[in-house]
Amino acid sequence: MPYVDNSGVKIHYEVEGAGPPLILQHGFTSSMESWYRNGYVDALQGSYRLILVDSRGHGASEKPHDLAAYTYERRASDDIAVLDALDVPRAHYFGYSMGGRIGFVLAQTAPERFTSFIIGGSGPFARVPGSNVARYVVPFQKGMEYYVAQREQQEGPLPDWQKAMILANDPQALIAAALASEQDPGRDATLGKLDVPCLLFAGEADTGAYEDAKRSAGLIPGASFVSFPDLNHGQTNRRSDLVLPHVQSFLARVSHPATGT
């Protein structure tokens, strides 16, 4: 199981397939397993060298309980550390939810390392104070089973594999990450200067994230935006059959701009 040590925190990653490098970065309470389970790895590994990363606090990566370990600069630096370990100078980036937020940070801090950005269900704007306490911290303090039940009330039934993945989390690490996220400043001021091809998408029933993603796309020169009617946050990520055609078309276009193939 490959790891990279990023300033004392071990970050787990896996590599699948061959072709232009493409980082896949999962969302909060998830892990790289979601990319396999939702069909993205099978669909993309024939054309791209997929670099899957377990964000710190998730999956098989280390899970510090210190708030300072979860600044978005540190989370973003984990992806750079993995690229460095693999001697990859530039890569495409695909992140969903928290992974999308990490993508916005990378677009701000290390745009020269990325060929394109695909960001789903996320925006770069400052958080509403206290929102993560109500949404995550209080449920986590009551137990991961409580959080899963609450999430199913909001989003509908979750697949068994996803419930098991969420229940395997360390709640104290997630609490630290959620509180650190609330302190992250807005990342939208530099979007107008971003000179990297971008595709953003969100489900139209994804409260908050849909408007943030759509607004972000309007601020990035030349960015594309795709919406999915009637889908909420979790459903959009799971519907790879709808998302992948847009992702594959975008990647083909930016990888081979002369032919689009």
VOPAGU-2260 file (C-alpha; in pm, 1 decimal, decimal comma):
REM VOPAGU-2260
SITE   aa  ch    i         X         Y         Z
SITE  MET   A    0       0,0       0,0       0,0
SITE  PRO   A    1     185,2     314,4    -116,5
SITE  TYR   A    2     220,3     615,6     110,2
SITE  VAL   A    3     391,5     951,1      95,5
SITE  ASP   A    4     500,3    1133,9     411,4
SITE  ASN   A    5     389,0    1495,5     389,6
SITE  SER   A    6     543,1    1685,4     681,4
SITE  GLY   A    7     481,4    1399,6     921,1
SITE  VAL   A    8     138,8    1287,8     796,2
SITE  LYS   A    9     125,1     966,8     591,6
SITE  ILE   A   10     -96,6     998,1     285,4
SITE  HIS   A   11    -223,4     685,6     110,6
SITE  TYR   A   12    -254,6     678,4    -266,7
SITE  GLU   A   13    -306,1     426,2    -544,2
SITE  VAL   A   14    -231,5     435,1    -917,6
SITE  GLU   A   15    -448,5     268,3   -1181,1
SITE  GLY   A   16    -430,7     260,4   -1560,9
SITE  ALA   A   17    -205,6     437,2   -1810,0
SITE  GLY   A   18    -208,9     762,3   -2001,9
SITE  PRO   A   19    -214,1    1130,4   -1904,5
SITE  PRO   A   20    -214,1    1158,7   -1522,5
SITE  LEU   A   21    -545,4    1240,8   -1354,3
SITE  ILE   A   22    -586,4    1291,9    -979,0
SITE  LEU   A   23    -914,9    1173,3    -826,0
SITE  GLN   A   24    -995,5    1340,5    -492,8
SITE  HIS   A   25   -1298,9    1225,4    -294,7
SITE  GLY   A   26   -1542,2    1413,2     -71,0
SITE  PHE   A   27   -1578,7    1454,1     305,2
SITE  THR   A   28   -1645,3    1134,2     508,4
SITE  SER   A   29   -1560,7     931,7     195,5
SITE  SER   A   30   -1240,4     773,1      63,5
SITE  MET   A   31   -1084,9     669,8    -266,3
SITE  GLU   A   32   -1307,2     359,6    -251,6
SITE  SER   A   33   -1595,7     573,3    -376,2
SITE  TRP   A   34   -1424,4     622,6    -715,2
SITE  TYR   A   35   -1408,3     245,4    -760,1
SITE  ARG   A   36   -1757,0     175,4    -630,8
SITE  ASN   A   37   -1921,7     448,3    -838,6
SITE  GLY   A   38   -1763,0     327,1   -1163,0
SITE  TYR   A   39   -1518,6     608,8   -1234,5
SITE  VAL   A   40   -1203,9     396,1   -1216,5
SITE  ASP   A   41   -1332,7     130,2   -1456,2
SITE  ALA   A   42   -1441,9     396,6   -1704,9
SITE  LEU   A   43   -1128,0     612,3   -1696,3
SITE  GLN   A   44    -832,5     381,6   -1633,6
SITE  GLY   A   45    -814,3     270,5   -1996,7
SITE  SER   A   46    -729,7     624,5   -2108,5
SITE  TYR   A   47    -568,6     788,7   -1804,8
SITE  ARG   A   48    -316,0     716,7   -1533,6
SITE  LEU   A   49    -544,8     758,6   -1234,3
SITE  ILE   A   50    -387,7     884,7    -912,7
SITE  LEU   A   51    -631,6     821,7    -628,5
SITE  VAL   A   52    -562,0     994,6    -297,5
SITE  ASP   A   53    -713,2     934,4      46,0
SITE  SER   A   54    -737,7    1282,8     192,4
SITE  ARG   A   55    -583,9    1318,9     538,6
SITE  GLY   A   56    -831,4    1205,2     802,8
SITE  HIS   A   57    -993,1     961,5     559,4
SITE  GLY   A   58    -946,9     609,7     425,8
SITE  ALA   A   59    -602,7     462,3     486,7
SITE  SER   A   60    -430,0     799,1     531,9
SITE  GLU   A   61    -328,5     912,4     880,0
SITE  LYS   A   62    -594,9    1079,6    1090,6
SITE  PRO   A   63    -455,2    1350,4    1318,2
SITE  HIS   A   64    -695,5    1507,7    1570,1
SITE  ASP   A   65    -527,8    1848,5    1558,2
SITE  LEU   A   66    -732,6    2125,2    1394,8
SITE  ALA   A   67    -418,2    2277,6    1244,6
SITE  ALA   A   68    -353,3    1961,1    1043,8
SITE  TYR   A   69    -663,4    2023,7     832,3
SITE  THR   A   70    -611,8    2364,1     677,0
SITE  TYR   A   71    -700,0    2343,9     311,0
SITE  GLU   A   72    -344,7    2442,8     221,9
SITE  ARG   A   73    -223,7    2127,6     397,3
SITE  ARG   A   74    -489,3    1911,0     234,8
SITE  ALA   A   75    -393,5    2051,2    -105,9
SITE  SER   A   76     -24,3    1998,8     -33,6
SITE  ASP   A   77     -94,7    1626,3      11,1
SITE  ASP   A   78    -184,8    1602,4    -358,0
SITE  ILE   A   79     131,1    1789,9    -455,8
SITE  ALA   A   80     335,2    1555,2    -235,7
SITE  VAL   A   81     184,4    1254,8    -415,8
SITE  LEU   A   82     258,4    1408,6    -757,9
SITE  ASP   A   83     616,9    1473,6    -646,1
SITE  ALA   A   84     656,5    1117,6    -519,2
SITE  LEU   A   85     543,0     989,0    -859,1
SITE  ASP   A   86     759,7    1239,0   -1052,8
SITE  VAL   A   87     450,4    1380,9   -1221,8
SITE  PRO   A   88     507,0    1746,4   -1318,6
SITE  ARG   A   89     146,3    1815,2   -1426,9
SITE  ALA   A   90    -185,8    1634,4   -1405,2
SITE  HIS   A   91    -555,2    1672,8   -1468,5
SITE  TYR   A   92    -757,9    1710,8   -1148,2
SITE  PHE   A   93   -1104,0    1573,2   -1066,5
SITE  GLY   A   94   -1247,7    1645,3    -723,1
SITE  TYR   A   95   -1594,5    1615,6    -574,7
SITE  SER   A   96   -1735,3    1810,2    -277,4
SITE  MET   A   97   -1441,1    1845,7     -33,8
SITE  GLY   A   98   -1221,8    1725,7    -319,7
SITE  GLY   A   99   -1359,5    2011,2    -526,3
SITE  ARG   A  100   -1269,5    2261,6    -255,3
SITE  ILE   A  101    -917,7    2119,8    -251,1
SITE  GLY   A  102    -913,5    2171,1    -628,3
SITE  PHE   A  103    -997,5    2539,9    -589,4
SITE  VAL   A  104    -708,0    2573,6    -344,4
SITE  LEU   A  105    -470,6    2402,3    -587,5
SITE  ALA   A  106    -591,8    2629,9    -866,7
SITE  GLN   A  107    -500,0    2922,6    -644,6
SITE  THR   A  108    -169,2    2795,1    -505,0
SITE  ALA   A  109     -24,1    2564,4    -773,1
SITE  PRO   A  110    -197,2    2616,8   -1110,7
SITE  GLU   A  111     126,6    2535,4   -1294,2
SITE  ARG   A  112      96,9    2172,5   -1175,7
SITE  PHE   A  113    -240,0    2112,1   -1342,9
SITE  THR   A  114    -356,4    2070,0   -1700,8
SITE  SER   A  115    -725,4    2106,7   -1615,5
SITE  PHE   A  116    -970,5    2104,5   -1327,3
SITE  ILE   A  117   -1297,9    1912,8   -1298,4
SITE  ILE   A  118   -1488,2    2015,7    -987,6
SITE  GLY   A  119   -1821,9    1875,3    -879,0
SITE  GLY   A  120   -2062,8    1979,0    -604,6
SITE  SER   A  121   -1843,2    2251,6    -462,5
SITE  GLY   A  122   -1757,6    2620,1    -457,3
SITE  PRO   A  123   -1468,3    2828,7    -325,6
SITE  PHE   A  124   -1667,1    3073,0    -113,7
SITE  ALA   A  125   -1627,4    3141,6     260,0
SITE  ARG   A  126   -1834,6    2924,8     492,6
SITE  VAL   A  127   -2125,1    3051,2     700,6
SITE  PRO   A  128   -1996,5    3054,8    1061,8
SITE  GLY   A  129   -2139,5    2765,5    1260,3
SITE  SER   A  130   -2272,0    2575,9     958,4
SITE  ASN   A  131   -2031,1    2283,9     992,1
SITE  VAL   A  132   -2099,5    2255,9    1364,5
SITE  ALA   A  133   -2467,1    2188,7    1298,6
SITE  ARG   A  134   -2412,0    1978,3     986,8
SITE  TYR   A  135   -2119,7    1765,0    1101,7
SITE  VAL   A  136   -1977,5    1823,7    1449,4
SITE  VAL   A  137   -2295,0    1767,1    1651,2
SITE  PRO   A  138   -2393,6    1451,9    1455,3
SITE  PHE   A  139   -2038,4    1312,5    1478,1
SITE  GLN   A  140   -2042,0    1367,6    1854,8
SITE  LYS   A  141   -2358,4    1156,2    1869,3
SITE  GLY   A  142   -2188,9     878,3    1672,2
SITE  MET   A  143   -2133,9     785,6    1309,8
SITE  GLU   A  144   -2450,2     573,0    1310,6
SITE  TYR   A  145   -2648,7     885,6    1398,7
SITE  TYR   A  146   -2477,6    1077,9    1117,5
SITE  VAL   A  147   -2559,9     805,6     864,4
SITE  ALA   A  148   -2924,9     800,5     971,9
SITE  GLN   A  149   -2947,8    1179,2     948,4
SITE  ARG   A  150   -2784,9    1179,3     606,4
SITE  GLU   A  151   -3026,4     916,8     477,2
SITE  GLN   A  152   -3315,1    1131,7     596,2
SITE  GLN   A  153   -3177,4    1420,4     390,6
SITE  GLU   A  154   -3048,8    1240,3      79,2
SITE  GLY   A  155   -3235,1     910,5      68,9
SITE  PRO   A  156   -3099,9     556,8     115,2
SITE  LEU   A  157   -2724,1     506,6      87,1
SITE  PRO   A  158   -2565,3     194,2     -63,8
SITE  ASP   A  159   -2444,9     -55,3     196,5
SITE  TRP   A  160   -2082,6      -7,4      89,8
SITE  GLN   A  161   -2110,7     368,0     143,7
SITE  LYS   A  162   -2264,5     329,6     488,4
SITE  ALA   A  163   -1982,0      91,5     585,3
SITE  MET   A  164   -1722,6     338,1     453,4
SITE  ILE   A  165   -1871,5     626,0     653,7
SITE  LEU   A  166   -1900,6     416,8     971,0
SITE  ALA   A  167   -1531,1     324,3     946,5
SITE  ASN   A  168   -1429,4     688,7     989,6
SITE  ASP   A  169   -1258,3     832,1    1298,2
SITE  PRO   A  170   -1513,7    1086,8    1427,7
SITE  GLN   A  171   -1254,9    1292,2    1616,2
SITE  ALA   A  172   -1049,2    1338,5    1298,3
SITE  LEU   A  173   -1361,5    1439,5    1106,6
SITE  ILE   A  174   -1460,9    1688,0    1378,1
SITE  ALA   A  175   -1117,9    1851,8    1352,8
SITE  ALA   A  176   -1146,2    1863,3     972,6
SITE  ALA   A  177   -1498,8    2008,4     983,6
SITE  LEU   A  178   -1401,2    2281,5    1228,3
SITE  ALA   A  179   -1092,4    2368,4    1023,4
SITE  SER   A  180   -1307,0    2391,2     710,0
SITE  GLU   A  181   -1522,3    2658,9     870,9
SITE  GLN   A  182   -1214,9    2875,6     913,0
SITE  ASP   A  183   -1109,0    2851,2     548,3
SITE  PRO   A  184   -1126,9    3188,3     373,1
SITE  GLY   A  185   -1304,5    3244,2      44,4
SITE  ARG   A  186   -1101,0    3134,5    -256,5
SITE  ASP   A  187   -1305,2    3317,2    -519,9
SITE  ALA   A  188   -1100,6    3637,6    -557,2
SITE  THR   A  189    -852,3    3478,6    -798,9
SITE  LEU   A  190   -1097,8    3281,9   -1014,2
SITE  GLY   A  191   -1105,3    3552,6   -1279,7
SITE  LYS   A  192    -730,3    3509,3   -1331,9
SITE  LEU   A  193    -738,2    3130,4   -1364,2
SITE  ASP   A  194    -595,8    3028,7   -1701,0
SITE  VAL   A  195    -657,0    2653,7   -1687,9
SITE  PRO   A  196    -948,4    2472,0   -1857,5
SITE  CYS   A  197   -1223,1    2401,0   -1605,2
SITE  LEU   A  198   -1541,9    2193,4   -1596,6
SITE  LEU   A  199   -1779,3    2238,7   -1304,6
SITE  PHE   A  200   -2096,1    2040,9   -1233,7
SITE  ALA   A  201   -2361,7    1993,3    -967,5
SITE  GLY   A  202   -2703,0    1842,9    -911,8
SITE  GLU   A  203   -2987,1    2092,4    -920,2
SITE  ALA   A  204   -3126,4    1952,2    -592,2
SITE  ASP   A  205   -2787,1    1995,7    -421,8
SITE  THR   A  206   -2881,1    2282,3    -190,5
SITE  GLY   A  207   -2612,6    2549,3    -175,6
SITE  ALA   A  208   -2350,2    2358,9    -373,9
SITE  TYR   A  209   -2543,4    2397,5    -699,0
SITE  GLU   A  210   -2552,3    2776,8    -677,7
SITE  ASP   A  211   -2188,3    2790,2    -563,2
SITE  ALA   A  212   -2067,9    2572,2    -852,0
SITE  LYS   A  213   -2271,6    2765,0   -1107,8
SITE  ARG   A  214   -2150,1    3099,6    -972,0
SITE  SER   A  215   -1789,5    2976,4    -973,8
SITE  ALA   A  216   -1812,0    2870,0   -1336,6
SITE  GLY   A  217   -1933,0    3218,9   -1424,4
SITE  LEU   A  218   -1624,2    3371,4   -1263,3
SITE  ILE   A  219   -1367,0    3148,2   -1439,3
SITE  PRO   A  220   -1280,5    3253,9   -1796,2
SITE  GLY   A  221   -1397,0    2990,2   -2043,4
SITE  ALA   A  222   -1523,5    2747,2   -1778,7
SITE  SER   A  223   -1799,7    2500,4   -1860,2
SITE  PHE   A  224   -2087,5    2421,2   -1626,0
SITE  VAL   A  225   -2315,2    2116,1   -1633,3
SITE  SER   A  226   -2619,4    2063,8   -1412,6
SITE  PHE   A  227   -2816,2    1747,7   -1338,4
SITE  PRO   A  228   -3189,7    1792,8   -1272,4
SITE  ASP   A  229   -3343,9    1642,8    -958,3
SITE  LEU   A  230   -3016,0    1505,8    -818,6
SITE  ASN   A  231   -2891,5    1592,2    -469,8
SITE  HIS   A  232   -2530,9    1592,7    -349,8
SITE  GLY   A  233   -2480,8    1221,8    -295,5
SITE  GLN   A  234   -2688,4    1114,8    -593,3
SITE  THR   A  235   -2486,8    1329,7    -834,2
SITE  ASN   A  236   -2161,3    1169,1    -726,7
SITE  ARG   A  237   -2305,6     819,4    -759,3
SITE  ARG   A  238   -2454,9     878,4   -1104,7
SITE  SER   A  239   -2133,3     825,9   -1296,5
SITE  ASP   A  240   -2342,1     718,9   -1595,3
SITE  LEU   A  241   -2456,3    1081,4   -1625,1
SITE  VAL   A  242   -2137,5    1255,8   -1511,3
SITE  LEU   A  243   -1877,2    1057,1   -1704,6
SITE  PRO   A  244   -1981,9    1150,1   -2060,1
SITE  HIS   A  245   -1921,7    1517,4   -1976,7
SITE  VAL   A  246   -1595,2    1439,8   -1797,6
SITE  GLN   A  247   -1462,8    1222,4   -2079,8
SITE  SER   A  248   -1558,6    1472,9   -2347,3
SITE  PHE   A  249   -1394,0    1755,6   -2154,1
SITE  LEU   A  250   -1073,4    1559,4   -2090,6
SITE  ALA   A  251   -1049,9    1455,1   -2454,9
SITE  ARG   A  252   -1092,9    1815,0   -2564,2
SITE  VAL   A  253    -830,0    1961,4   -2330,8
SITE  SER   A  254    -586,4    1670,6   -2381,1
SITE  HIS   A  255    -604,5    1693,0   -2760,7
SITE  PRO   A  256    -739,1    2042,5   -2840,1
SITE  ALA   A  257    -664,4    2016,5   -3212,6
SITE  THR   A  258    -886,4    1711,7   -3269,7
SITE  GLY   A  259   -1098,9    1672,9   -2955,8
SITE  THR   A  260   -1010,9    1302,6   -2950,3
